[in-house]
Amino acid sequence: MGSGLYPQLKEILLAYGCYFVRQGKGSHEIWRSDITSKAFSVPYTIVSKHTANAILRQAGIKEEI
């Protein structure tokens, strides 16, 4: 499931120890990062690299897509 950059983003998040918490509203998922101990939302439909990189920053990951 997911389109655009979602599969690539999901792979990076999982590699850094982030994990899926629950389904959010609409096309969003709620994930949690052990790096920052914070939750953040990830939409299924990510077409912008800027959006994907912003999500990685929220997770405390310095890698970029």
PDBQT receptor file of N, H, CA, C and O in Angstrom, charges set to zero:
ATOM      1  N   MET A   1       0.842  -1.178   0.000  1.00  0.00    +0.000 N 
ATOM      2  CA  MET A   1       0.000   0.000   0.000  1.00  0.00    +0.000 C 
ATOM      3  C   MET A   1       0.887   1.241   0.000  1.00  0.00    +0.000 C 
ATOM      4  O   MET A   1       2.021   1.195   0.476  1.00  0.00    +0.000 OA
ATOM      5  N   GLY A   2       0.389   2.321  -0.517  1.00  0.00    +0.000 N 
ATOM      6  H   GLY A   2      -0.533   2.359  -0.903  1.00  0.00    +0.000 HD
ATOM      7  CA  GLY A   2       1.153   3.551  -0.572  1.00  0.00    +0.000 C 
ATOM      8  C   GLY A   2       1.646   3.820  -1.975  1.00  0.00    +0.000 C 
ATOM      9  O   GLY A   2       1.736   2.916  -2.805  1.00  0.00    +0.000 OA
ATOM     10  N   SER A   3       1.960   5.062  -2.224  1.00  0.00    +0.000 N 
ATOM     11  H   SER A   3       1.887   5.797  -1.550  1.00  0.00    +0.000 HD
ATOM     12  CA  SER A   3       2.431   5.415  -3.557  1.00  0.00    +0.000 C 
ATOM     13  C   SER A   3       3.505   6.477  -3.452  1.00  0.00    +0.000 C 
ATOM     14  O   SER A   3       3.786   6.989  -2.369  1.00  0.00    +0.000 OA
ATOM     15  N   GLY A   4       4.096   6.800  -4.574  1.00  0.00    +0.000 N 
ATOM     16  H   GLY A   4       3.868   6.384  -5.454  1.00  0.00    +0.000 HD
ATOM     17  CA  GLY A   4       5.128   7.827  -4.591  1.00  0.00    +0.000 C 
ATOM     18  C   GLY A   4       6.351   7.390  -3.811  1.00  0.00    +0.000 C 
ATOM     19  O   GLY A   4       6.933   6.342  -4.092  1.00  0.00    +0.000 OA
ATOM     20  N   LEU A   5       6.739   8.185  -2.837  1.00  0.00    +0.000 N 
ATOM     21  H   LEU A   5       6.266   9.036  -2.609  1.00  0.00    +0.000 HD
ATOM     22  CA  LEU A   5       7.947   7.927  -2.054  1.00  0.00    +0.000 C 
ATOM     23  C   LEU A   5       7.678   7.136  -0.774  1.00  0.00    +0.000 C 
ATOM     24  O   LEU A   5       8.608   6.855  -0.018  1.00  0.00    +0.000 OA
ATOM     25  N   TYR A   6       6.425   6.775  -0.521  1.00  0.00    +0.000 N 
ATOM     26  H   TYR A   6       5.669   7.003  -1.135  1.00  0.00    +0.000 HD
ATOM     27  CA  TYR A   6       6.079   6.073   0.720  1.00  0.00    +0.000 C 
ATOM     28  C   TYR A   6       6.882   4.786   0.932  1.00  0.00    +0.000 C 
ATOM     29  O   TYR A   6       7.424   4.599   2.021  1.00  0.00    +0.000 OA
ATOM     30  N   PRO A   7       6.984   3.888  -0.056  1.00  0.00    +0.000 N 
ATOM     31  CA  PRO A   7       7.744   2.648   0.179  1.00  0.00    +0.000 C 
ATOM     32  C   PRO A   7       9.208   2.901   0.554  1.00  0.00    +0.000 C 
ATOM     33  O   PRO A   7       9.753   2.231   1.431  1.00  0.00    +0.000 OA
ATOM     34  N   GLN A   8       9.834   3.859  -0.106  1.00  0.00    +0.000 N 
ATOM     35  H   GLN A   8       9.391   4.404  -0.819  1.00  0.00    +0.000 HD
ATOM     36  CA  GLN A   8      11.232   4.189   0.180  1.00  0.00    +0.000 C 
ATOM     37  C   GLN A   8      11.357   4.806   1.576  1.00  0.00    +0.000 C 
ATOM     38  O   GLN A   8      12.281   4.481   2.321  1.00  0.00    +0.000 OA
ATOM     39  N   LEU A   9      10.429   5.692   1.923  1.00  0.00    +0.000 N 
ATOM     40  H   LEU A   9       9.678   5.956   1.318  1.00  0.00    +0.000 HD
ATOM     41  CA  LEU A   9      10.441   6.331   3.242  1.00  0.00    +0.000 C 
ATOM     42  C   LEU A   9      10.222   5.294   4.337  1.00  0.00    +0.000 C 
ATOM     43  O   LEU A   9      10.908   5.314   5.359  1.00  0.00    +0.000 OA
ATOM     44  N   LYS A  10       9.280   4.398   4.129  1.00  0.00    +0.000 N 
ATOM     45  H   LYS A  10       8.723   4.382   3.299  1.00  0.00    +0.000 HD
ATOM     46  CA  LYS A  10       8.977   3.358   5.113  1.00  0.00    +0.000 C 
ATOM     47  C   LYS A  10      10.206   2.486   5.371  1.00  0.00    +0.000 C 
ATOM     48  O   LYS A  10      10.494   2.137   6.516  1.00  0.00    +0.000 OA
ATOM     49  N   GLU A  11      10.924   2.139   4.314  1.00  0.00    +0.000 N 
ATOM     50  H   GLU A  11      10.690   2.423   3.384  1.00  0.00    +0.000 HD
ATOM     51  CA  GLU A  11      12.133   1.320   4.435  1.00  0.00    +0.000 C 
ATOM     52  C   GLU A  11      13.190   2.019   5.301  1.00  0.00    +0.000 C 
ATOM     53  O   GLU A  11      13.824   1.383   6.143  1.00  0.00    +0.000 OA
ATOM     54  N   ILE A  12      13.377   3.320   5.091  1.00  0.00    +0.000 N 
ATOM     55  H   ILE A  12      12.862   3.836   4.407  1.00  0.00    +0.000 HD
ATOM     56  CA  ILE A  12      14.355   4.086   5.874  1.00  0.00    +0.000 C 
ATOM     57  C   ILE A  12      13.917   4.170   7.333  1.00  0.00    +0.000 C 
ATOM     58  O   ILE A  12      14.725   3.971   8.240  1.00  0.00    +0.000 OA
ATOM     59  N   LEU A  13      12.634   4.465   7.558  1.00  0.00    +0.000 N 
ATOM     60  H   LEU A  13      11.977   4.627   6.822  1.00  0.00    +0.000 HD
ATOM     61  CA  LEU A  13      12.125   4.570   8.929  1.00  0.00    +0.000 C 
ATOM     62  C   LEU A  13      12.330   3.263   9.688  1.00  0.00    +0.000 C 
ATOM     63  O   LEU A  13      12.786   3.277  10.832  1.00  0.00    +0.000 OA
ATOM     64  N   LEU A  14      12.000   2.150   9.071  1.00  0.00    +0.000 N 
ATOM     65  H   LEU A  14      11.630   2.139   8.142  1.00  0.00    +0.000 HD
ATOM     66  CA  LEU A  14      12.164   0.850   9.726  1.00  0.00    +0.000 C 
ATOM     67  C   LEU A  14      13.636   0.544   9.997  1.00  0.00    +0.000 C 
ATOM     68  O   LEU A  14      13.963  -0.038  11.032  1.00  0.00    +0.000 OA
ATOM     69  N   ALA A  15      14.521   0.926   9.087  1.00  0.00    +0.000 N 
ATOM     70  H   ALA A  15      14.255   1.398   8.247  1.00  0.00    +0.000 HD
ATOM     71  CA  ALA A  15      15.956   0.678   9.261  1.00  0.00    +0.000 C 
ATOM     72  C   ALA A  15      16.520   1.431  10.462  1.00  0.00    +0.000 C 
ATOM     73  O   ALA A  15      17.482   0.981  11.084  1.00  0.00    +0.000 OA
ATOM     74  N   TYR A  16      15.920   2.581  10.789  1.00  0.00    +0.000 N 
ATOM     75  H   TYR A  16      15.138   2.946  10.284  1.00  0.00    +0.000 HD
ATOM     76  CA  TYR A  16      16.384   3.380  11.921  1.00  0.00    +0.000 C 
ATOM     77  C   TYR A  16      15.607   3.087  13.204  1.00  0.00    +0.000 C 
ATOM     78  O   TYR A  16      15.752   3.810  14.190  1.00  0.00    +0.000 OA
ATOM     79  N   GLY A  17      14.800   2.052  13.203  1.00  0.00    +0.000 N 
ATOM     80  H   GLY A  17      14.683   1.465  12.403  1.00  0.00    +0.000 HD
ATOM     81  CA  GLY A  17      14.113   1.635  14.421  1.00  0.00    +0.000 C 
ATOM     82  C   GLY A  17      12.785   2.316  14.687  1.00  0.00    +0.000 C 
ATOM     83  O   GLY A  17      12.227   2.174  15.775  1.00  0.00    +0.000 OA
ATOM     84  N   CYS A  18      12.272   3.048  13.721  1.00  0.00    +0.000 N 
ATOM     85  H   CYS A  18      12.725   3.163  12.837  1.00  0.00    +0.000 HD
ATOM     86  CA  CYS A  18      10.948   3.642  13.884  1.00  0.00    +0.000 C 
ATOM     87  C   CYS A  18       9.911   2.543  13.673  1.00  0.00    +0.000 C 
ATOM     88  O   CYS A  18      10.171   1.552  12.991  1.00  0.00    +0.000 OA
ATOM     89  N   TYR A  19       8.736   2.730  14.266  1.00  0.00    +0.000 N 
ATOM     90  H   TYR A  19       8.524   3.535  14.820  1.00  0.00    +0.000 HD
ATOM     91  CA  TYR A  19       7.718   1.695  14.131  1.00  0.00    +0.000 C 
ATOM     92  C   TYR A  19       6.321   2.285  14.027  1.00  0.00    +0.000 C 
ATOM     93  O   TYR A  19       6.036   3.364  14.546  1.00  0.00    +0.000 OA
ATOM     94  N   PHE A  20       5.456   1.543  13.339  1.00  0.00    +0.000 N 
ATOM     95  H   PHE A  20       5.687   0.666  12.918  1.00  0.00    +0.000 HD
ATOM     96  CA  PHE A  20       4.062   1.914  13.137  1.00  0.00    +0.000 C 
ATOM     97  C   PHE A  20       3.322   1.785  14.461  1.00  0.00    +0.000 C 
ATOM     98  O   PHE A  20       3.433   0.768  15.145  1.00  0.00    +0.000 OA
ATOM     99  N   VAL A  21       2.559   2.829  14.824  1.00  0.00    +0.000 N 
ATOM    100  H   VAL A  21       2.469   3.656  14.269  1.00  0.00    +0.000 HD
ATOM    101  CA  VAL A  21       1.789   2.805  16.064  1.00  0.00    +0.000 C 
ATOM    102  C   VAL A  21       0.325   2.499  15.778  1.00  0.00    +0.000 C 
ATOM    103  O   VAL A  21      -0.246   1.572  16.352  1.00  0.00    +0.000 OA
ATOM    104  N   ARG A  22      -0.283   3.287  14.882  1.00  0.00    +0.000 N 
ATOM    105  H   ARG A  22       0.180   4.040  14.416  1.00  0.00    +0.000 HD
ATOM    106  CA  ARG A  22      -1.705   3.106  14.590  1.00  0.00    +0.000 C 
ATOM    107  C   ARG A  22      -2.071   3.826  13.304  1.00  0.00    +0.000 C 
ATOM    108  O   ARG A  22      -1.296   4.617  12.766  1.00  0.00    +0.000 OA
ATOM    109  N   GLN A  23      -3.261   3.534  12.833  1.00  0.00    +0.000 N 
ATOM    110  H   GLN A  23      -3.890   2.892  13.270  1.00  0.00    +0.000 HD
ATOM    111  CA  GLN A  23      -3.804   4.231  11.674  1.00  0.00    +0.000 C 
ATOM    112  C   GLN A  23      -4.302   5.598  12.131  1.00  0.00    +0.000 C 
ATOM    113  O   GLN A  23      -4.985   5.703  13.151  1.00  0.00    +0.000 OA
ATOM    114  N   GLY A  24      -3.967   6.635  11.387  1.00  0.00    +0.000 N 
ATOM    115  H   GLY A  24      -3.413   6.549  10.559  1.00  0.00    +0.000 HD
ATOM    116  CA  GLY A  24      -4.446   7.975  11.695  1.00  0.00    +0.000 C 
ATOM    117  C   GLY A  24      -5.691   8.265  10.884  1.00  0.00    +0.000 C 
ATOM    118  O   GLY A  24      -6.363   7.348  10.410  1.00  0.00    +0.000 OA
ATOM    119  N   LYS A  25      -5.999   9.548  10.725  1.00  0.00    +0.000 N 
ATOM    120  H   LYS A  25      -5.454  10.293  11.110  1.00  0.00    +0.000 HD
ATOM    121  CA  LYS A  25      -7.167   9.938   9.939  1.00  0.00    +0.000 C 
ATOM    122  C   LYS A  25      -6.842   9.902   8.453  1.00  0.00    +0.000 C 
ATOM    123  O   LYS A  25      -5.747  10.273   8.030  1.00  0.00    +0.000 OA
ATOM    124  N   GLY A  26      -7.808   9.453   7.676  1.00  0.00    +0.000 N 
ATOM    125  H   GLY A  26      -8.697   9.152   8.020  1.00  0.00    +0.000 HD
ATOM    126  CA  GLY A  26      -7.646   9.456   6.224  1.00  0.00    +0.000 C 
ATOM    127  C   GLY A  26      -6.497   8.581   5.772  1.00  0.00    +0.000 C 
ATOM    128  O   GLY A  26      -6.429   7.397   6.104  1.00  0.00    +0.000 OA
ATOM    129  N   SER A  27      -5.595   9.179   5.008  1.00  0.00    +0.000 N 
ATOM    130  H   SER A  27      -5.651  10.141   4.739  1.00  0.00    +0.000 HD
ATOM    131  CA  SER A  27      -4.488   8.418   4.414  1.00  0.00    +0.000 C 
ATOM    132  C   SER A  27      -3.207   8.523   5.235  1.00  0.00    +0.000 C 
ATOM    133  O   SER A  27      -2.115   8.374   4.687  1.00  0.00    +0.000 OA
ATOM    134  N   HIS A  28      -3.317   8.775   6.523  1.00  0.00    +0.000 N 
ATOM    135  H   HIS A  28      -4.204   8.896   6.969  1.00  0.00    +0.000 HD
ATOM    136  CA  HIS A  28      -2.132   8.954   7.364  1.00  0.00    +0.000 C 
ATOM    137  C   HIS A  28      -1.964   7.806   8.358  1.00  0.00    +0.000 C 
ATOM    138  O   HIS A  28      -2.938   7.211   8.821  1.00  0.00    +0.000 OA
ATOM    139  N   GLU A  29      -0.714   7.515   8.668  1.00  0.00    +0.000 N 
ATOM    140  H   GLU A  29       0.077   7.997   8.293  1.00  0.00    +0.000 HD
ATOM    141  CA  GLU A  29      -0.354   6.557   9.711  1.00  0.00    +0.000 C 
ATOM    142  C   GLU A  29       0.400   7.317  10.797  1.00  0.00    +0.000 C 
ATOM    143  O   GLU A  29       1.050   8.325  10.521  1.00  0.00    +0.000 OA
ATOM    144  N   ILE A  30       0.311   6.834  12.013  1.00  0.00    +0.000 N 
ATOM    145  H   ILE A  30      -0.217   6.015  12.237  1.00  0.00    +0.000 HD
ATOM    146  CA  ILE A  30       1.073   7.413  13.117  1.00  0.00    +0.000 C 
ATOM    147  C   ILE A  30       2.233   6.468  13.413  1.00  0.00    +0.000 C 
ATOM    148  O   ILE A  30       2.035   5.280  13.669  1.00  0.00    +0.000 OA
ATOM    149  N   TRP A  31       3.444   7.016  13.372  1.00  0.00    +0.000 N 
ATOM    150  H   TRP A  31       3.605   7.981  13.164  1.00  0.00    +0.000 HD
ATOM    151  CA  TRP A  31       4.667   6.267  13.638  1.00  0.00    +0.000 C 
ATOM    152  C   TRP A  31       5.357   6.854  14.859  1.00  0.00    +0.000 C 
ATOM    153  O   TRP A  31       5.071   7.984  15.253  1.00  0.00    +0.000 OA
ATOM    154  N   ARG A  32       6.269   6.088  15.463  1.00  0.00    +0.000 N 
ATOM    155  H   ARG A  32       6.501   5.170  15.143  1.00  0.00    +0.000 HD
ATOM    156  CA  ARG A  32       7.034   6.559  16.608  1.00  0.00    +0.000 C 
ATOM    157  C   ARG A  32       8.509   6.308  16.354  1.00  0.00    +0.000 C 
ATOM    158  O   ARG A  32       8.898   5.301  15.762  1.00  0.00    +0.000 OA
ATOM    159  N   SER A  33       9.320   7.250  16.817  1.00  0.00    +0.000 N 
ATOM    160  H   SER A  33       9.005   8.068  17.298  1.00  0.00    +0.000 HD
ATOM    161  CA  SER A  33      10.770   7.152  16.665  1.00  0.00    +0.000 C 
ATOM    162  C   SER A  33      11.418   6.942  18.027  1.00  0.00    +0.000 C 
ATOM    163  O   SER A  33      11.138   7.684  18.969  1.00  0.00    +0.000 OA
ATOM    164  N   ASP A  34      12.280   5.941  18.138  1.00  0.00    +0.000 N 
ATOM    165  H   ASP A  34      12.508   5.338  17.373  1.00  0.00    +0.000 HD
ATOM    166  CA  ASP A  34      13.040   5.739  19.373  1.00  0.00    +0.000 C 
ATOM    167  C   ASP A  34      14.153   6.772  19.508  1.00  0.00    +0.000 C 
ATOM    168  O   ASP A  34      14.650   7.005  20.610  1.00  0.00    +0.000 OA
ATOM    169  N   ILE A  35      14.547   7.388  18.403  1.00  0.00    +0.000 N 
ATOM    170  H   ILE A  35      14.144   7.198  17.508  1.00  0.00    +0.000 HD
ATOM    171  CA  ILE A  35      15.605   8.401  18.436  1.00  0.00    +0.000 C 
ATOM    172  C   ILE A  35      15.117   9.641  19.174  1.00  0.00    +0.000 C 
ATOM    173  O   ILE A  35      15.821  10.175  20.032  1.00  0.00    +0.000 OA
ATOM    174  N   THR A  36      13.909  10.102  18.840  1.00  0.00    +0.000 N 
ATOM    175  H   THR A  36      13.337   9.669  18.144  1.00  0.00    +0.000 HD
ATOM    176  CA  THR A  36      13.366  11.324  19.443  1.00  0.00    +0.000 C 
ATOM    177  C   THR A  36      12.314  11.046  20.506  1.00  0.00    +0.000 C 
ATOM    178  O   THR A  36      11.925  11.961  21.231  1.00  0.00    +0.000 OA
ATOM    179  N   SER A  37      11.847   9.816  20.617  1.00  0.00    +0.000 N 
ATOM    180  H   SER A  37      12.163   9.073  20.028  1.00  0.00    +0.000 HD
ATOM    181  CA  SER A  37      10.748   9.434  21.518  1.00  0.00    +0.000 C 
ATOM    182  C   SER A  37       9.475  10.219  21.231  1.00  0.00    +0.000 C 
ATOM    183  O   SER A  37       8.694  10.501  22.140  1.00  0.00    +0.000 OA
ATOM    184  N   LYS A  38       9.269  10.569  19.969  1.00  0.00    +0.000 N 
ATOM    185  H   LYS A  38       9.904  10.340  19.230  1.00  0.00    +0.000 HD
ATOM    186  CA  LYS A  38       8.083  11.322  19.574  1.00  0.00    +0.000 C 
ATOM    187  C   LYS A  38       7.324  10.581  18.487  1.00  0.00    +0.000 C 
ATOM    188  O   LYS A  38       7.883   9.773  17.745  1.00  0.00    +0.000 OA
ATOM    189  N   ALA A  39       6.030  10.881  18.416  1.00  0.00    +0.000 N 
ATOM    190  H   ALA A  39       5.576  11.538  19.018  1.00  0.00    +0.000 HD
ATOM    191  CA  ALA A  39       5.189  10.323  17.361  1.00  0.00    +0.000 C 
ATOM    192  C   ALA A  39       5.070  11.340  16.234  1.00  0.00    +0.000 C 
ATOM    193  O   ALA A  39       5.149  12.547  16.463  1.00  0.00    +0.000 OA
ATOM    194  N   PHE A  40       4.878  10.844  15.018  1.00  0.00    +0.000 N 
ATOM    195  H   PHE A  40       4.814   9.863  14.832  1.00  0.00    +0.000 HD
ATOM    196  CA  PHE A  40       4.732  11.721  13.856  1.00  0.00    +0.000 C 
ATOM    197  C   PHE A  40       3.840  11.025  12.840  1.00  0.00    +0.000 C 
ATOM    198  O   PHE A  40       3.737   9.798  12.831  1.00  0.00    +0.000 OA
ATOM    199  N   SER A  41       3.196  11.811  11.984  1.00  0.00    +0.000 N 
ATOM    200  H   SER A  41       3.280  12.808  11.991  1.00  0.00    +0.000 HD
ATOM    201  CA  SER A  41       2.298  11.219  10.991  1.00  0.00    +0.000 C 
ATOM    202  C   SER A  41       3.012  11.049   9.657  1.00  0.00    +0.000 C 
ATOM    203  O   SER A  41       3.864  11.850   9.273  1.00  0.00    +0.000 OA
ATOM    204  N   VAL A  42       2.640   9.987   8.970  1.00  0.00    +0.000 N 
ATOM    205  H   VAL A  42       1.948   9.336   9.281  1.00  0.00    +0.000 HD
ATOM    206  CA  VAL A  42       3.207   9.667   7.659  1.00  0.00    +0.000 C 
ATOM    207  C   VAL A  42       2.042   9.395   6.706  1.00  0.00    +0.000 C 
ATOM    208  O   VAL A  42       1.302   8.432   6.905  1.00  0.00    +0.000 OA
ATOM    209  N   PRO A  43       1.866  10.229   5.672  1.00  0.00    +0.000 N 
ATOM    210  CA  PRO A  43       0.793   9.967   4.706  1.00  0.00    +0.000 C 
ATOM    211  C   PRO A  43       1.184   8.864   3.722  1.00  0.00    +0.000 C 
ATOM    212  O   PRO A  43       2.364   8.678   3.422  1.00  0.00    +0.000 OA
ATOM    213  N   TYR A  44       0.182   8.134   3.224  1.00  0.00    +0.000 N 
ATOM    214  H   TYR A  44      -0.776   8.285   3.467  1.00  0.00    +0.000 HD
ATOM    215  CA  TYR A  44       0.447   7.097   2.214  1.00  0.00    +0.000 C 
ATOM    216  C   TYR A  44       0.941   7.697   0.915  1.00  0.00    +0.000 C 
ATOM    217  O   TYR A  44       1.773   7.106   0.226  1.00  0.00    +0.000 OA
ATOM    218  N   THR A  45       0.433   8.864   0.582  1.00  0.00    +0.000 N 
ATOM    219  H   THR A  45      -0.242   9.344   1.142  1.00  0.00    +0.000 HD
ATOM    220  CA  THR A  45       0.709   9.463  -0.726  1.00  0.00    +0.000 C 
ATOM    221  C   THR A  45       1.707  10.603  -0.585  1.00  0.00    +0.000 C 
ATOM    222  O   THR A  45       1.318  11.756  -0.403  1.00  0.00    +0.000 OA
ATOM    223  N   ILE A  46       2.975  10.285  -0.668  1.00  0.00    +0.000 N 
ATOM    224  H   ILE A  46       3.291   9.348  -0.816  1.00  0.00    +0.000 HD
ATOM    225  CA  ILE A  46       4.035  11.289  -0.587  1.00  0.00    +0.000 C 
ATOM    226  C   ILE A  46       4.639  11.410  -1.981  1.00  0.00    +0.000 C 
ATOM    227  O   ILE A  46       5.235  10.459  -2.486  1.00  0.00    +0.000 OA
ATOM    228  N   VAL A  47       4.489  12.568  -2.599  1.00  0.00    +0.000 N 
ATOM    229  H   VAL A  47       4.005  13.341  -2.189  1.00  0.00    +0.000 HD
ATOM    230  CA  VAL A  47       5.054  12.766  -3.932  1.00  0.00    +0.000 C 
ATOM    231  C   VAL A  47       6.218  13.757  -3.912  1.00  0.00    +0.000 C 
ATOM    232  O   VAL A  47       6.974  13.842  -4.880  1.00  0.00    +0.000 OA
ATOM    233  N   SER A  48       6.367  14.499  -2.829  1.00  0.00    +0.000 N 
ATOM    234  H   SER A  48       5.753  14.430  -2.043  1.00  0.00    +0.000 HD
ATOM    235  CA  SER A  48       7.412  15.507  -2.733  1.00  0.00    +0.000 C 
ATOM    236  C   SER A  48       8.578  15.006  -1.877  1.00  0.00    +0.000 C 
ATOM    237  O   SER A  48       8.376  14.498  -0.774  1.00  0.00    +0.000 OA
ATOM    238  N   LYS A  49       9.794  15.155  -2.396  1.00  0.00    +0.000 N 
ATOM    239  H   LYS A  49       9.958  15.568  -3.292  1.00  0.00    +0.000 HD
ATOM    240  CA  LYS A  49      10.982  14.803  -1.611  1.00  0.00    +0.000 C 
ATOM    241  C   LYS A  49      11.103  15.702  -0.386  1.00  0.00    +0.000 C 
ATOM    242  O   LYS A  49      11.612  15.279   0.652  1.00  0.00    +0.000 OA
ATOM    243  N   HIS A  50      10.635  16.944  -0.508  1.00  0.00    +0.000 N 
ATOM    244  H   HIS A  50      10.221  17.287  -1.351  1.00  0.00    +0.000 HD
ATOM    245  CA  HIS A  50      10.699  17.872   0.621  1.00  0.00    +0.000 C 
ATOM    246  C   HIS A  50       9.843  17.368   1.782  1.00  0.00    +0.000 C 
ATOM    247  O   HIS A  50      10.252  17.443   2.940  1.00  0.00    +0.000 OA
ATOM    248  N   THR A  51       8.669  16.862   1.470  1.00  0.00    +0.000 N 
ATOM    249  H   THR A  51       8.336  16.801   0.529  1.00  0.00    +0.000 HD
ATOM    250  CA  THR A  51       7.791  16.309   2.503  1.00  0.00    +0.000 C 
ATOM    251  C   THR A  51       8.418  15.072   3.133  1.00  0.00    +0.000 C 
ATOM    252  O   THR A  51       8.407  14.924   4.355  1.00  0.00    +0.000 OA
ATOM    253  N   ALA A  52       8.963  14.189   2.310  1.00  0.00    +0.000 N 
ATOM    254  H   ALA A  52       8.973  14.310   1.318  1.00  0.00    +0.000 HD
ATOM    255  CA  ALA A  52       9.596  12.970   2.818  1.00  0.00    +0.000 C 
ATOM    256  C   ALA A  52      10.780  13.308   3.724  1.00  0.00    +0.000 C 
ATOM    257  O   ALA A  52      10.947  12.697   4.779  1.00  0.00    +0.000 OA
ATOM    258  N   ASN A  53      11.594  14.270   3.321  1.00  0.00    +0.000 N 
ATOM    259  H   ASN A  53      11.458  14.767   2.464  1.00  0.00    +0.000 HD
ATOM    260  CA  ASN A  53      12.751  14.665   4.131  1.00  0.00    +0.000 C 
ATOM    261  C   ASN A  53      12.317  15.343   5.425  1.00  0.00    +0.000 C 
ATOM    262  O   ASN A  53      12.988  15.196   6.447  1.00  0.00    +0.000 OA
ATOM    263  N   ALA A  54      11.214  16.080   5.403  1.00  0.00    +0.000 N 
ATOM    264  H   ALA A  54      10.669  16.199   4.573  1.00  0.00    +0.000 HD
ATOM    265  CA  ALA A  54      10.695  16.705   6.623  1.00  0.00    +0.000 C 
ATOM    266  C   ALA A  54      10.244  15.632   7.614  1.00  0.00    +0.000 C 
ATOM    267  O   ALA A  54      10.448  15.775   8.819  1.00  0.00    +0.000 OA
ATOM    268  N   ILE A  55       9.643  14.574   7.117  1.00  0.00    +0.000 N 
ATOM    269  H   ILE A  55       9.477  14.457   6.138  1.00  0.00    +0.000 HD
ATOM    270  CA  ILE A  55       9.226  13.468   7.984  1.00  0.00    +0.000 C 
ATOM    271  C   ILE A  55      10.452  12.794   8.595  1.00  0.00    +0.000 C 
ATOM    272  O   ILE A  55      10.446  12.449   9.776  1.00  0.00    +0.000 OA
ATOM    273  N   LEU A  56      11.499  12.606   7.799  1.00  0.00    +0.000 N 
ATOM    274  H   LEU A  56      11.504  12.886   6.839  1.00  0.00    +0.000 HD
ATOM    275  CA  LEU A  56      12.734  12.017   8.331  1.00  0.00    +0.000 C 
ATOM    276  C   LEU A  56      13.336  12.900   9.421  1.00  0.00    +0.000 C 
ATOM    277  O   LEU A  56      13.828  12.391  10.428  1.00  0.00    +0.000 OA
ATOM    278  N   ARG A  57      13.300  14.211   9.229  1.00  0.00    +0.000 N 
ATOM    279  H   ARG A  57      12.900  14.624   8.411  1.00  0.00    +0.000 HD
ATOM    280  CA  ARG A  57      13.815  15.136  10.255  1.00  0.00    +0.000 C 
ATOM    281  C   ARG A  57      12.993  15.029  11.540  1.00  0.00    +0.000 C 
ATOM    282  O   ARG A  57      13.551  15.057  12.636  1.00  0.00    +0.000 OA
ATOM    283  N   GLN A  58      11.668  14.908  11.410  1.00  0.00    +0.000 N 
ATOM    284  H   GLN A  58      11.215  14.885  10.519  1.00  0.00    +0.000 HD
ATOM    285  CA  GLN A  58      10.811  14.750  12.590  1.00  0.00    +0.000 C 
ATOM    286  C   GLN A  58      11.170  13.483  13.356  1.00  0.00    +0.000 C 
ATOM    287  O   GLN A  58      11.051  13.432  14.581  1.00  0.00    +0.000 OA
ATOM    288  N   ALA A  59      11.610  12.465  12.629  1.00  0.00    +0.000 N 
ATOM    289  H   ALA A  59      11.707  12.507  11.634  1.00  0.00    +0.000 HD
ATOM    290  CA  ALA A  59      11.985  11.197  13.250  1.00  0.00    +0.000 C 
ATOM    291  C   ALA A  59      13.407  11.230  13.809  1.00  0.00    +0.000 C 
ATOM    292  O   ALA A  59      13.837  10.274  14.454  1.00  0.00    +0.000 OA
ATOM    293  N   GLY A  60      14.139  12.317  13.571  1.00  0.00    +0.000 N 
ATOM    294  H   GLY A  60      13.790  13.094  13.047  1.00  0.00    +0.000 HD
ATOM    295  CA  GLY A  60      15.506  12.431  14.065  1.00  0.00    +0.000 C 
ATOM    296  C   GLY A  60      16.529  11.752  13.172  1.00  0.00    +0.000 C 
ATOM    297  O   GLY A  60      17.631  11.430  13.618  1.00  0.00    +0.000 OA
ATOM    298  N   ILE A  61      16.170  11.535  11.914  1.00  0.00    +0.000 N 
ATOM    299  H   ILE A  61      15.276  11.797  11.552  1.00  0.00    +0.000 HD
ATOM    300  CA  ILE A  61      17.046  10.851  10.958  1.00  0.00    +0.000 C 
ATOM    301  C   ILE A  61      17.685  11.885  10.042  1.00  0.00    +0.000 C 
ATOM    302  O   ILE A  61      16.982  12.703   9.449  1.00  0.00    +0.000 OA
ATOM    303  N   LYS A  62      18.994  11.859   9.922  1.00  0.00    +0.000 N 
ATOM    304  H   LYS A  62      19.565  11.194  10.405  1.00  0.00    +0.000 HD
ATOM    305  CA  LYS A  62      19.714  12.847   9.117  1.00  0.00    +0.000 C 
ATOM    306  C   LYS A  62      19.802  12.465   7.642  1.00  0.00    +0.000 C 
ATOM    307  O   LYS A  62      20.167  13.298   6.812  1.00  0.00    +0.000 OA
ATOM    308  N   GLU A  63      19.476  11.234   7.308  1.00  0.00    +0.000 N 
ATOM    309  H   GLU A  63      19.179  10.557   7.982  1.00  0.00    +0.000 HD
ATOM    310  CA  GLU A  63      19.495  10.770   5.914  1.00  0.00    +0.000 C 
ATOM    311  C   GLU A  63      18.395  11.473   5.119  1.00  0.00    +0.000 C 
ATOM    312  O   GLU A  63      17.358  11.841   5.670  1.00  0.00    +0.000 OA
ATOM    313  N   GLU A  64      18.633  11.657   3.814  1.00  0.00    +0.000 N 
ATOM    314  H   GLU A  64      19.476  11.358   3.366  1.00  0.00    +0.000 HD
ATOM    315  CA  GLU A  64      17.635  12.274   2.944  1.00  0.00    +0.000 C 
ATOM    316  C   GLU A  64      17.324  11.362   1.768  1.00  0.00    +0.000 C 
ATOM    317  O   GLU A  64      18.117  10.495   1.400  1.00  0.00    +0.000 OA
ATOM    318  N   ILE A  65      16.163  11.578   1.195  1.00  0.00    +0.000 N 
ATOM    319  H   ILE A  65      15.519  12.282   1.493  1.00  0.00    +0.000 HD
ATOM    320  CA  ILE A  65      15.746  10.818   0.005  1.00  0.00    +0.000 C 
ATOM    321  C   ILE A  65      16.197  11.582  -1.216  1.00  0.00    +0.000 C 
ATOM    322  O   ILE A  65      15.962  11.142  -2.341  1.00  0.00    +0.000 OA
TER     323      ILE A  65
